[in-house]
């Protein structure tokens, strides 16, 4: 009798295993899971693996519809589902014989959030480097309409299909570990739009921009040396393409509204290359996503004392400013007022995030009644020893909030700059320097570390800038 039961048990196990082999097990990459947010009012792609040539059915609870796709000989399948206006929670079921149910799914606005350490910096801060006001913000962060996913650090010379990470609810214990820049950005979007928001944090401290671009994205940049496939065994996270392959490629095609970016410190000595690489990366991501010119907004690096070696970081800020008009549907958030001399990670993360959100709310969502960008130089005129500057993005004028303007310099033909006396007059800036009788060039806040003091009336700062092109 004992042998009979052993044989019967063995037979059942074999049958079950055989059934699983025949039917396969439908699997989804980590970007799909419980608590996820799908982009509203679009054809949202869903993909995964199943048994070879299996028919996969995806059912969505919001419209009670089912969609089918056939897996290829490699087991891969992909389809698109129609998403409604924002709402939830819903369920999505995926089946090829075995059924996988995704629960607590929201429909709303999805943003990719990427960059280096100032994007990676969590709400709880780094060791002995706080995020201003974060403790209160974390304590009050419970919100069923905001969802968070962080992509684990990884590198690869080949494009990967998956990453490590999972969607989490917006609760204090999850928010404390999540990107502060991304969280504050998402919070303002939620408060303004009153729709669910999904935030995908894929960032890595200290990284250059080159690792975040795919191999195809370098076709116009012959000054970048692409890695040899043999490097895989000793792979640096600074190697071109390796972060795109491991931390961006697995989500390419996921329905998104746009992306935000906070990076540049690691490229500060290559401003002439960065002004090309930044818009190049944006076009690269847009190309592989295949959903058009989605909005891309980024934070300009803050002033910081990098020391006596290397290039003045104002040149990189200038490159970022110039990149903001290089291609359509991008914008830059300036944080000239919150830099810290001895800490490369400004504690006032909310300021940069809010300015990113202003850009998104105004340019992507069509909201009106507020400013979204700081003053940008429009024109310089010289009359004798006096220089007059006018600015765009300052329809209600300029302000220094009662402080003396102290960041302007002027130079004559000899290219020597001297501090200038500057005043806000008639909606512009008038300046002069007794030492420079015939000024030909002006620079504003064009130093490694400096605290900007020029704003539009709405309180958004002007970027550092210069009127010359001198080396």
C-alpha positions in Angstrom: 0.0 0.0 0.0 2.8 2.3 0.9 4.5 1.7 -2.5 1.1 2.4 -4.2 0.8 5.8 -2.6 4.5 6.6 -3.4 3.9 5.7 -7.0 0.7 7.6 -7.2 2.4 10.7 -5.7 5.2 10.4 -8.2 2.7 10.1 -11.0 0.8 13.2 -9.9 4.1 15.2 -9.6 5.2 14.2 -13.1 1.7 15.1 -14.4 1.8 18.5 -12.8 5.3 19.2 -14.1 4.3 18.0 -17.5 1.2 20.2 -17.5 3.3 23.3 -16.5 5.8 22.5 -19.3 3.0 22.2 -21.9 1.1 25.3 -20.8 4.1 27.3 -19.7 4.1 30.0 -17.1 3.3 33.5 -18.2 5.9 35.9 -16.9 6.1 39.7 -16.9 9.1 42.0 -16.4 9.4 43.9 -13.2 7.9 47.1 -14.7 4.5 45.4 -14.6 3.2 44.4 -11.2 0.8 45.0 -8.4 0.4 48.7 -7.5 1.6 49.9 -10.9 0.3 53.0 -12.8 -0.5 52.8 -16.5 -0.5 55.9 -18.6 -4.0 57.2 -19.0 -5.9 57.6 -22.4 -3.4 55.7 -24.5 -2.6 52.4 -26.0 -0.4 51.0 -23.2 2.0 48.2 -24.1 2.2 45.1 -22.0 4.7 42.4 -22.8 6.3 39.3 -21.3 7.2 35.7 -21.9 5.1 32.5 -22.1 5.3 29.0 -23.6 6.6 28.8 -27.1 3.8 29.8 -29.6 1.3 30.1 -26.8 -1.7 32.3 -27.0 -1.7 35.0 -24.3 -4.8 36.7 -23.1 -4.8 40.0 -21.2 -8.0 41.2 -19.5 -8.5 44.6 -18.1 -11.2 45.3 -15.4 -11.8 49.0 -16.3 -13.4 48.1 -19.7 -14.0 44.3 -19.2 -12.2 43.7 -22.5 -9.7 41.0 -23.4 -6.7 41.3 -25.8 -4.7 38.4 -27.2 -1.2 37.9 -28.6 0.7 34.9 -29.7 4.1 34.2 -28.2 7.0 33.7 -30.7 9.3 30.8 -30.9 11.3 32.4 -28.1 8.3 32.8 -25.9 8.2 36.6 -26.1 4.9 38.4 -26.7 3.6 41.9 -26.7 0.3 43.7 -27.1 -1.4 47.0 -26.3 -4.5 47.7 -24.2 -6.7 50.8 -24.3 -6.5 52.8 -21.1 -9.3 55.2 -19.9 -9.2 58.5 -18.1 -7.4 58.5 -14.8 -8.8 56.3 -12.1 -8.6 53.0 -10.2 -7.8 50.8 -8.5 -8.2 48.1 -11.2 -7.0 44.6 -12.0 -5.2 43.2 -15.0 -5.1 39.5 -15.6 -2.6 37.8 -17.9 -3.0 34.2 -18.9 -1.6 31.5 -21.2 -3.2 28.7 -19.3 -1.9 29.8 -16.0 -3.2 33.2 -14.8 -1.3 36.0 -13.3 -3.3 38.8 -11.7 -2.0 42.3 -11.2 -3.9 44.0 -8.4 -4.3 47.6 -7.2 -3.5 49.0 -10.6 -4.0 52.8 -11.2 -4.5 54.7 -14.4 -2.8 58.1 -14.4 0.3 60.0 -15.3 3.6 58.2 -15.5 7.1 59.8 -15.5 10.6 58.3 -15.8 13.0 60.0 -13.3 16.7 59.5 -14.0 20.2 60.9 -13.5 23.0 60.8 -10.9 23.1 61.3 -7.2 20.9 64.4 -7.0 18.1 62.4 -8.5 19.1 59.3 -6.5 19.2 61.1 -3.2 16.4 59.7 -1.1 13.9 61.7 0.9 15.6 60.5 4.1 18.8 62.1 2.8 22.4 60.8 2.6 24.6 60.3 5.6 24.9 63.7 7.3 23.4 65.3 4.2 19.7 66.1 4.9 16.8 66.9 2.6 15.3 70.0 4.0 11.8 69.5 5.5 11.8 65.8 4.6 10.8 64.4 7.9 7.5 66.2 8.0 6.9 65.5 4.3 7.6 61.7 4.8 5.3 61.6 7.9 2.5 63.1 5.8 3.2 61.2 2.6 0.5 58.4 2.7 -1.3 58.7 -0.6 -3.1 55.9 -2.5 -2.9 57.8 -5.8 0.9 58.0 -6.0 3.0 54.9 -6.8 6.8 54.5 -6.7 9.3 52.1 -8.3 13.1 52.2 -8.0 15.3 50.3 -10.5 18.1 48.6 -8.8 21.6 49.5 -10.0 22.9 47.3 -12.8 25.2 47.4 -15.8 25.3 45.5 -19.1 27.0 45.7 -22.4 23.9 44.1 -24.0 20.4 45.4 -23.8 18.5 43.6 -21.0 14.8 42.6 -20.9 14.3 43.0 -17.2 15.6 44.8 -14.0 15.2 44.3 -10.3 12.5 46.5 -8.7 8.8 46.6 -7.7 6.0 49.1 -7.6 5.3 50.3 -4.1 2.5 52.3 -2.5 3.1 55.8 -1.3 3.6 55.3 2.4 6.2 56.8 4.7 8.5 53.8 4.9 8.6 53.7 1.0 8.8 57.4 0.5 11.8 57.7 2.9 13.8 55.5 0.6 12.6 57.0 -2.7 14.2 59.8 -4.8 13.4 63.2 -3.2 13.5 65.1 -6.5 11.1 62.6 -8.1 8.8 62.4 -5.1 8.3 66.2 -4.7 7.8 66.5 -8.5 5.1 63.8 -8.4 3.5 65.3 -5.4 3.0 68.7 -7.1 1.6 67.0 -10.2 -0.9 65.1 -8.0 -1.9 68.2 -6.1 -2.4 70.2 -9.3 -4.0 67.5 -11.5 -5.8 65.3 -8.9 -5.0 62.1 -10.8 -2.8 59.1 -9.9 0.9 59.6 -10.6 3.5 56.8 -11.2 7.1 57.6 -10.7 9.9 55.4 -12.1 13.3 56.2 -10.4 16.2 54.9 -12.4 19.3 56.7 -11.3 22.9 56.1 -10.1 25.1 58.5 -8.2 28.3 59.8 -9.7 27.5 58.7 -13.3 28.2 60.5 -16.4 25.6 61.0 -19.2 27.3 58.5 -21.6 26.2 55.3 -19.8 22.6 56.4 -20.2 22.6 56.5 -24.0 22.2 53.4 -26.2 24.7 52.4 -28.8 22.4 53.7 -31.6 22.3 57.1 -29.8 26.1 57.6 -30.4 25.9 57.5 -34.2 26.4 61.2 -34.4 29.0 61.5 -31.7 32.4 60.3 -33.0 34.1 61.8 -30.0 32.8 58.9 -27.8 34.5 55.5 -27.9 32.1 52.7 -27.5 33.0 49.7 -25.4 34.3 46.4 -26.6 32.0 43.4 -25.8 35.0 41.8 -24.2 34.8 44.3 -21.4 31.9 42.6 -19.7 34.0 40.9 -17.0 35.3 44.2 -15.7 32.6 46.6 -16.4 32.5 50.2 -15.1 29.2 52.0 -14.5 30.8 54.9 -16.4 31.1 52.9 -19.6 29.0 54.2 -22.5 25.6 52.4 -23.0 25.8 50.1 -19.9 23.2 51.9 -17.8 20.8 52.4 -20.7 21.1 48.6 -21.4 20.4 47.5 -17.9 18.3 50.3 -16.3 16.4 51.9 -19.2 16.0 49.3 -22.0 13.9 46.9 -19.8 11.2 49.6 -19.6 11.4 51.0 -23.1 7.9 51.0 -24.6 6.1 51.3 -21.2 3.4 54.0 -21.4 4.8 57.2 -20.1 3.9 60.9 -20.2 7.5 62.1 -20.1 10.8 62.1 -18.3 12.7 64.3 -15.8 16.5 64.3 -15.4 19.0 65.6 -12.8 22.6 65.0 -13.9 25.7 66.9 -15.2 28.1 67.2 -12.3 30.1 64.2 -13.5 30.4 65.9 -17.0 31.3 69.3 -15.8 34.7 69.4 -17.5 33.2 68.6 -21.0 30.7 71.4 -21.5 31.3 71.5 -25.3 30.4 67.8 -25.5 27.5 67.9 -23.0 25.6 70.5 -25.0 25.4 67.9 -27.8 25.0 64.8 -25.6 22.0 66.0 -23.6 19.7 66.6 -26.5 21.2 63.6 -28.2 20.2 61.4 -25.3 16.7 62.8 -25.3 16.3 62.1 -29.0 17.8 58.6 -28.4 15.2 57.8 -25.7 12.4 59.2 -27.8 13.5 57.1 -30.8 13.5 53.8 -28.9 10.3 54.5 -27.1 8.5 55.2 -30.3 5.7 57.4 -28.9 6.8 60.8 -30.3 8.5 63.8 -28.8 7.5 63.2 -25.2 8.4 66.0 -22.8 11.8 66.0 -21.1 12.6 68.4 -18.3 15.8 68.6 -16.3 17.4 70.4 -13.4 20.5 72.6 -14.1 23.3 71.7 -11.8 23.7 73.9 -8.7 26.7 76.1 -8.0 29.2 74.3 -5.9 32.9 74.8 -5.0 34.6 72.1 -7.1 38.1 73.4 -6.1 40.9 74.7 -8.2 41.1 71.9 -10.6 38.9 71.3 -13.6 36.6 73.7 -15.5 34.5 76.3 -13.9 31.1 74.6 -13.6 29.4 77.7 -15.0 30.4 76.4 -18.4 28.4 73.2 -17.8 25.4 75.3 -16.6 25.7 77.3 -19.8 25.7 74.1 -21.8 22.6 73.0 -20.1 20.9 76.4 -20.7 21.8 76.2 -24.4 20.5 72.6 -24.6 17.1 73.8 -23.4 16.4 75.3 -26.8 18.2 72.8 -28.9 15.3 70.5 -29.7 11.5 70.7 -29.1 9.6 69.9 -26.0 12.4 70.1 -23.4 12.9 72.6 -20.6 15.4 73.4 -17.8 14.7 74.1 -14.1 17.3 76.6 -12.6 18.4 76.3 -9.0 21.0 79.1 -8.9 19.6 80.2 -5.5 20.0 77.0 -3.5 23.5 75.7 -4.2 25.7 74.9 -1.2 29.4 75.7 -1.3 30.6 72.6 0.5 27.9 70.1 -0.4 27.2 69.0 -4.0 23.7 67.8 -2.9 21.6 70.8 -2.2 19.3 70.1 0.8 16.4 72.1 -0.7 15.3 69.4 -3.1 11.7 70.7 -3.2 12.7 73.9 -5.0 14.2 72.1 -8.0 11.3 69.6 -8.1 8.7 72.3 -8.0 10.3 74.1 -10.9 10.3 70.9 -12.9 6.6 70.6 -12.1 6.0 74.1 -13.2 7.4 73.2 -16.6 5.3 70.1 -16.8 2.1 71.8 -15.7 2.5 74.7 -18.0 4.0 73.0 -21.1 2.6 69.4 -20.9 -0.7 69.9 -19.1 -1.6 73.4 -20.4 -2.1 75.0 -17.0 -2.0 78.8 -16.9 -1.6 81.7 -14.4 1.9 81.0 -13.2 5.5 81.3 -14.4 7.4 78.1 -15.4 10.9 79.4 -16.2 13.3 82.0 -14.9 14.6 85.1 -16.7 16.7 84.5 -19.9 18.8 87.2 -21.5 17.0 88.7 -24.5 19.2 91.6 -25.6 22.2 93.7 -24.5 22.7 97.3 -25.5 25.7 99.5 -24.7 25.6 103.3 -24.4 28.9 104.7 -23.5 29.9 103.0 -20.2 26.4 101.8 -19.4 25.0 98.4 -20.3 21.3 97.6 -20.4 19.9 94.1 -20.4 16.4 92.9 -21.2 15.0 89.5 -20.5 12.4 87.0 -21.6 10.3 85.1 -19.1 9.9 88.3 -17.0 6.5 89.7 -18.1 5.9 91.2 -14.6 9.4 92.3 -14.1 12.5 91.3 -12.2 13.5 91.3 -8.5 16.4 90.6 -6.2 14.0 90.4 -3.2 15.5 93.6 -1.7 19.2 92.6 -2.0 21.9 94.4 -3.9 22.7 92.7 -7.3 26.2 91.5 -6.7 26.7 88.8 -9.4 27.3 90.9 -12.5 30.7 91.6 -14.2 31.7 93.5 -17.3 34.7 93.5 -19.5 36.2 95.6 -22.2 38.0 94.6 -25.3 41.0 93.3 -23.2 38.7 90.5 -21.9 39.4 91.4 -18.2 36.2 91.2 -16.1 35.4 93.5 -13.2 32.5 93.6 -10.7 29.7 95.8 -11.9 27.2 98.0 -10.2 23.8 96.7 -11.3 20.2 97.9 -10.8 16.8 96.7 -11.8 15.3 99.6 -13.8 12.3 99.5 -16.1 11.9 95.8 -16.1 15.5 95.2 -17.1 19.0 95.4 -15.6 21.2 98.5 -16.0 24.9 98.1 -15.0 28.2 99.9 -15.2 31.7 99.6 -13.9 34.0 102.7 -13.3 37.0 100.6 -14.3 35.5 99.6 -17.7 34.9 102.7 -19.9 33.9 100.8 -23.0 32.2 97.5 -22.0 31.8 94.8 -24.6 30.8 91.8 -22.5 28.7 90.9 -19.5 28.7 87.9 -17.3 26.2 87.0 -14.6 27.0 84.6 -11.7 29.6 82.9 -14.0 31.5 81.2 -11.2 31.9 77.7 -9.7 30.1 78.6 -6.5 27.9 81.7 -6.2 24.4 82.4 -4.9 22.2 83.9 -7.7 20.3 87.1 -6.9 18.3 87.8 -10.0 14.7 86.5 -10.3 11.5 87.2 -12.1 8.7 88.5 -9.9 7.3 85.0 -9.6 10.5 83.9 -7.8 12.2 81.7 -10.4 16.0 82.5 -10.7 18.0 83.4 -13.8 20.7 81.0 -14.9 24.3 82.1 -14.9 25.0 83.5 -18.4 27.6 85.4 -20.5 27.4 87.5 -23.6 30.9 86.6 -24.8 32.2 83.4 -26.4 35.7 83.8 -25.2 37.7 80.7 -24.4 
